[in-house]
Amino acid sequence: MSKKVFRNLDGFILLDKPSGLSSNIALQKVRHALEASKAGHAGTLDPFATGLLVCCLGKYTKFSAKLIDSSKSYIATLKFGEETDSGDFTGNVLSKFEDNILMNEDSVRSILNSFIGEITQIPPMYSAIKYKGIPLYKYARKGIEINREPRKVNIYDIKLLSLKNNYLVIEVFCSKGTYIRTLAQDIGRKSGFFAHLVELRRLSVGPFCINQAINLDSLLLMEEPTNAMLDENKISTIFFKL
């Protein structure tokens, strides 16, 4: 079997990342499909999360940091009644509300509105932030808790999409560095009922939107996957002047 030859490709692939893959594995699948010699992504999504993963190829990898620093939007589904150590359904339950949960849209909207603007978040232990050169999630897996400094982030808007039984679906438009898992946890604490994240989907990163993205299965089935690359003229128009 001949060895695959990788080539120099410059551009963006806007991927609709499936659940169950890390951002890096999804990126490597894209890179191998296109046989691209150099690739990076503009912002990690948790393995359980879906949605927009901006894959930067060739010379455009240098703009990944600029995109990571841009605003983002998400649809998030929260479940009230339990708080977990990871802030999502993959973690261990730390706190549980045993009684009936009674919530209405007016009270939930009031809680959500209180988070709009500049807020502080304590980054979760299950994150890629490094302490002494080691990602926090590696400490968390060993049961080690590290003190984290609060960080300022901006929540530009939160929309209540649905509230049914113990599940709340919201759309969040936020600044860089915002942890939606932490936001879910904080919303749960403010409600008094606890909460954690059960679904997360990223809709946008800077000027790029999910409706421009291709899903991984479709990309891998393409005879010429480079056709899925964002047109360079469009890049110049919506992002920056080269």
ROTI-575932 format. One record per residue (C-alpha): residue number from 1; residue in one letter; x, y, z. Coordinates in steps of 0.1 Angstrom, whole numbers, plus 5000, padded with zeros to 4 digits. Layout:
% residues N
NODE  pos  code  east  north    up
NODE  NUM     A     X      Y     Z
...
This chain:
% residues 242
NODE  pos  code  east  north    up
NODE    1     M  5000   5000  5000
NODE    2     S  5014   5034  4990
NODE    3     K  5020   5060  5017
NODE    4     K  4995   5089  5016
NODE    5     V  5011   5121  5004
NODE    6     F  5000   5152  5022
NODE    7     R  4998   5186  5003
NODE    8     N  4998   5223  5011
NODE    9     L  4962   5235  5012
NODE   10     D  4952   5270  5024
NODE   11     G  4916   5277  5035
NODE   12     F  4889   5268  5060
NODE   13     I  4866   5238  5064
NODE   14     L  4836   5246  5085
NODE   15     L  4827   5212  5102
NODE   16     D  4796   5203  5120
NODE   17     K  4813   5182  5146
NODE   18     P  4794   5150  5157
NODE   19     S  4790   5140  5193
NODE   20     G  4815   5114  5206
NODE   21     L  4846   5128  5190
NODE   22     S  4872   5151  5205
NODE   23     S  4878   5183  5185
NODE   24     N  4914   5171  5177
NODE   25     I  4902   5137  5164
NODE   26     A  4876   5154  5143
NODE   27     L  4903   5178  5130
NODE   28     Q  4926   5149  5121
NODE   29     K  4898   5132  5102
NODE   30     V  4893   5164  5082
NODE   31     R  4931   5167  5076
NODE   32     H  4934   5132  5064
NODE   33     A  4903   5134  5041
NODE   34     L  4918   5165  5024
NODE   35     E  4954   5151  5026
NODE   36     A  4963   5185  5041
NODE   37     S  4998   5189  5055
NODE   38     K  4989   5215  5081
NODE   39     A  4957   5220  5101
NODE   40     G  4944   5235  5133
NODE   41     H  4910   5243  5148
NODE   42     A  4897   5275  5163
NODE   43     G  4883   5265  5196
NODE   44     T  4877   5232  5214
NODE   45     L  4843   5216  5217
NODE   46     D  4838   5189  5244
NODE   47     P  4835   5154  5229
NODE   48     F  4797   5152  5238
NODE   49     A  4791   5186  5221
NODE   50     T  4781   5191  5185
NODE   51     G  4783   5220  5161
NODE   52     L  4806   5244  5144
NODE   53     L  4843   5235  5145
NODE   54     V  4864   5259  5124
NODE   55     C  4892   5239  5108
NODE   56     C  4920   5261  5096
NODE   57     L  4943   5248  5068
NODE   58     G  4978   5259  5058
NODE   59     K  4985   5296  5061
NODE   60     Y  4951   5302  5077
NODE   61     T  4962   5283  5109
NODE   62     K  4978   5316  5120
NODE   63     F  4943   5330  5123
NODE   64     S  4930   5304  5147
NODE   65     A  4939   5325  5177
NODE   66     K  4920   5354  5163
NODE   67     L  4889   5332  5159
NODE   68     I  4893   5317  5194
NODE   69     D  4892   5352  5207
NODE   70     S  4859   5360  5188
NODE   71     S  4824   5358  5201
NODE   72     K  4804   5325  5199
NODE   73     S  4769   5313  5202
NODE   74     Y  4754   5280  5214
NODE   75     I  4722   5262  5220
NODE   76     A  4724   5245  5254
NODE   77     T  4700   5221  5272
NODE   78     L  4701   5220  5310
NODE   79     K  4686   5195  5333
NODE   80     F  4675   5208  5367
NODE   81     G  4678   5187  5399
NODE   82     E  4714   5176  5399
NODE   83     E  4748   5193  5399
NODE   84     T  4779   5173  5387
NODE   85     D  4816   5177  5392
NODE   86     S  4821   5183  5354
NODE   87     G  4791   5205  5349
NODE   88     D  4776   5181  5324
NODE   89     F  4760   5147  5323
NODE   90     T  4794   5129  5320
NODE   91     G  4804   5138  5356
NODE   92     N  4796   5125  5390
NODE   93     V  4766   5139  5409
NODE   94     L  4777   5163  5437
NODE   95     S  4744   5178  5448
NODE   96     K  4708   5167  5443
NODE   97     F  4674   5184  5448
NODE   98     E  4652   5157  5462
NODE   99     D  4618   5175  5462
NODE  100     N  4595   5185  5432
NODE  101     I  4610   5211  5410
NODE  102     L  4585   5239  5403
NODE  103     M  4596   5265  5378
NODE  104     N  4578   5289  5354
NODE  105     E  4591   5308  5324
NODE  106     D  4589   5342  5342
NODE  107     S  4612   5331  5370
NODE  108     V  4636   5314  5346
NODE  109     R  4637   5345  5324
NODE  110     S  4645   5366  5354
NODE  111     I  4674   5342  5364
NODE  112     L  4687   5342  5328
NODE  113     N  4686   5380  5325
NODE  114     S  4707   5383  5357
NODE  115     F  4736   5366  5338
NODE  116     I  4735   5391  5308
NODE  117     G  4765   5414  5308
NODE  118     E  4800   5411  5323
NODE  119     I  4801   5382  5348
NODE  120     T  4828   5362  5365
NODE  121     Q  4832   5325  5362
NODE  122     I  4854   5300  5380
NODE  123     P  4867   5277  5352
NODE  124     P  4858   5241  5357
NODE  125     M  4883   5215  5368
NODE  126     Y  4874   5195  5337
NODE  127     S  4890   5220  5313
NODE  128     A  4922   5223  5293
NODE  129     I  4935   5253  5313
NODE  130     K  4970   5244  5326
NODE  131     Y  4983   5246  5361
NODE  132     K  5021   5241  5363
NODE  133     G  5020   5229  5327
NODE  134     I  4994   5202  5333
NODE  135     P  4958   5205  5321
NODE  136     L  4933   5208  5349
NODE  137     Y  4913   5178  5337
NODE  138     K  4942   5156  5345
NODE  139     Y  4942   5167  5381
NODE  140     A  4904   5163  5382
NODE  141     R  4907   5127  5370
NODE  142     K  4930   5120  5400
NODE  143     G  4905   5137  5424
NODE  144     I  4928   5167  5429
NODE  145     E  4911   5201  5433
NODE  146     I  4932   5232  5422
NODE  147     N  4922   5267  5432
NODE  148     R  4912   5286  5401
NODE  149     E  4910   5324  5398
NODE  150     P  4876   5338  5387
NODE  151     R  4876   5351  5351
NODE  152     K  4855   5379  5336
NODE  153     V  4835   5370  5305
NODE  154     N  4806   5386  5287
NODE  155     I  4772   5372  5281
NODE  156     Y  4757   5393  5253
NODE  157     D  4723   5376  5253
NODE  158     I  4704   5346  5266
NODE  159     K  4672   5335  5250
NODE  160     L  4648   5310  5266
NODE  161     L  4638   5285  5238
NODE  162     S  4618   5260  5259
NODE  163     L  4611   5249  5294
NODE  164     K  4595   5215  5298
NODE  165     N  4595   5194  5330
NODE  166     N  4630   5197  5344
NODE  167     Y  4647   5206  5310
NODE  168     L  4656   5241  5299
NODE  169     V  4668   5249  5264
NODE  170     I  4686   5283  5259
NODE  171     E  4705   5301  5232
NODE  172     V  4736   5319  5245
NODE  173     F  4756   5346  5227
NODE  174     C  4789   5351  5246
NODE  175     S  4825   5363  5245
NODE  176     K  4856   5342  5243
NODE  177     G  4865   5321  5274
NODE  178     T  4829   5315  5284
NODE  179     Y  4822   5280  5298
NODE  180     I  4786   5270  5291
NODE  181     R  4790   5241  5316
NODE  182     T  4798   5266  5343
NODE  183     L  4770   5289  5332
NODE  184     A  4746   5259  5334
NODE  185     Q  4759   5251  5369
NODE  186     D  4755   5288  5380
NODE  187     I  4720   5290  5366
NODE  188     G  4711   5259  5386
NODE  189     R  4726   5273  5418
NODE  190     K  4707   5306  5414
NODE  191     S  4674   5287  5408
NODE  192     G  4680   5267  5440
NODE  193     F  4674   5234  5422
NODE  194     F  4709   5227  5408
NODE  195     A  4715   5219  5371
NODE  196     H  4739   5204  5347
NODE  197     L  4744   5205  5309
NODE  198     V  4730   5175  5289
NODE  199     E  4734   5189  5254
NODE  200     L  4755   5216  5237
NODE  201     R  4756   5227  5201
NODE  202     R  4778   5255  5188
NODE  203     L  4761   5277  5163
NODE  204     S  4787   5303  5154
NODE  205     V  4823   5313  5158
NODE  206     G  4830   5350  5149
NODE  207     P  4816   5355  5113
NODE  208     F  4812   5318  5106
NODE  209     C  4778   5300  5112
NODE  210     I  4767   5264  5114
NODE  211     N  4745   5267  5083
NODE  212     Q  4778   5270  5063
NODE  213     A  4792   5238  5078
NODE  214     I  4794   5203  5064
NODE  215     N  4789   5171  5085
NODE  216     L  4818   5147  5088
NODE  217     D  4801   5118  5071
NODE  218     S  4793   5139  5040
NODE  219     L  4828   5152  5039
NODE  220     L  4844   5117  5040
NODE  221     L  4821   5105  5012
NODE  222     M  4830   5133  4989
NODE  223     E  4851   5123  4958
NODE  224     E  4870   5156  4962
NODE  225     P  4867   5169  4998
NODE  226     T  4886   5201  4989
NODE  227     N  4853   5212  4973
NODE  228     A  4840   5217  5008
NODE  229     M  4866   5244  5015
NODE  230     L  4853   5279  5020
NODE  231     D  4858   5300  4989
NODE  232     E  4888   5323  4994
NODE  233     N  4869   5353  4980
NODE  234     K  4842   5347  5007
NODE  235     I  4869   5345  5033
NODE  236     S  4882   5380  5023
NODE  237     T  4847   5395  5023
NODE  238     I  4834   5382  5056
NODE  239     F  4866   5379  5077
NODE  240     F  4896   5400  5067
NODE  241     K  4914   5415  5038
NODE  242     L  4944   5395  5026
